[in-house]
């Protein structure tokens, strides 16, 4: 299982890559593996406000449908439209082409409450 060291993680299995006040969000390698083959992705709407911990999308696989939760609060400023025609990108490249959205954070300090790679690995190992 890949857990890139430079990312932050939620206990709900989302990853966050921070660039200034913008957070790119996706689901982790662990999450995509648990889901199985992803067949549909519902991304949030650009301009929507999200609060940390709130559901803002769904990932449907051959096994189940799972909510995706906002790891930080803010406004959706970009979504990965390519997932509508290529949802399998979540399985093939969860930390690259499989990103879900970008959030302009209303409080960048929320990132500090997220897990680092070591803590996320410990969470998923147990």
N, C-alpha and C positions, 0 to 999 in steps of 0.2 A: 504494500500500500504506500502510495506517495503522500508525503506530508511536507511540502516545501517550507523551508525554514523562514523565508521572508514574509510569509502570510500570517494573518491572525485568523482564529477560528471560533465559531459559536458552538455551544453544546448541542445545537440542533443540526450540526454538520454542514453549515455554510462556511465558506472562506471569504476573506476580505483582503484586498490589495489596496493600500492607501497611497494616493498621490495628492498631497496638499489636503484640501477639504473634500476631495472626491474619493469615494470608495467603490471599487469594482467588486461585485459579489457573484459567487457561484456556489455549486454544491461540491463537497469534497469527493475525493476518490473513494473513500470509505462509503459515502452515501450512494454514489452511483453504482458501486459494486453490490450493495445491499438491495438496491432497487431492481437490478437486472437490466434487461434491454429497454431503454427509454424510447417510447413511441410518440409522446406528445409533451410539449412544454408550454405552460401558460406564463408569460412574463407580465410584469406590471405595466401600467400605462405611463408614458412620459408625462411628467407634470404632476403625477400623483404624490401625495404626502404619505410617508410611512413612519411608523414608530417602531423602535427596537422591540423585537419580540412578536410583532404582529405578522400574520400570514400575508404575503403579497403576491403569491403565485403558486403554481402546482406543477409537479412533474408526474407524468403517468408512465408506468412501465407495464410490461407484460405480467408483472406480479401484483402491482398495487398502484394507488394514487397517493402521493404525499404532498403535503403543504410545504412551501418554502417560506422561511421566516426572515424578516429584515433583521440583520445583525446590528444595525445602527439606525438612528432616526434621521430624516431629511426628506429631500425631494428627488424623485426619479428623474434623471437627466438624460439617460440613454438606456436602450434595451438592445439585446442581441436578436435582431429580427431574423437572422439566419437560422435560428433554432426552429422556426415554424416549418421550414422545409427540410431541416437536417437535425432533428432532435437527438439523433445518435451521437452528435458531437459531445453531449454530456458524458457518454460512456467512453468515447475515444480520446478526448482531451479535456477533462474536467477543469483544469487550471489554465487552459488557453482558449481554444475556439469555443469551448462550452460555457463561457461566462454568461450570466443571466442579465444583469443590469448594472448601471452605475448610479450611485446615490450622492447627491451634493449634501454632505452632512450638516445638520443643524448644530451638532455638538461633537466636534472631532475627538474630544476626550473619551467618548464612549468606546473608542477602539481600545483604550487601555484596559477596559474590563473584559475584553475578549481573550481567549486562550492563545498562548504562543504554541509553536509546533510541538514542543516537548509535552506540554500539558494536554494538547489534543491527542497526541499519541497515547498518553497514559489513559485518557478517557476511553479511547476506542480499544485499547488492549484489555480493559476490564470487562 
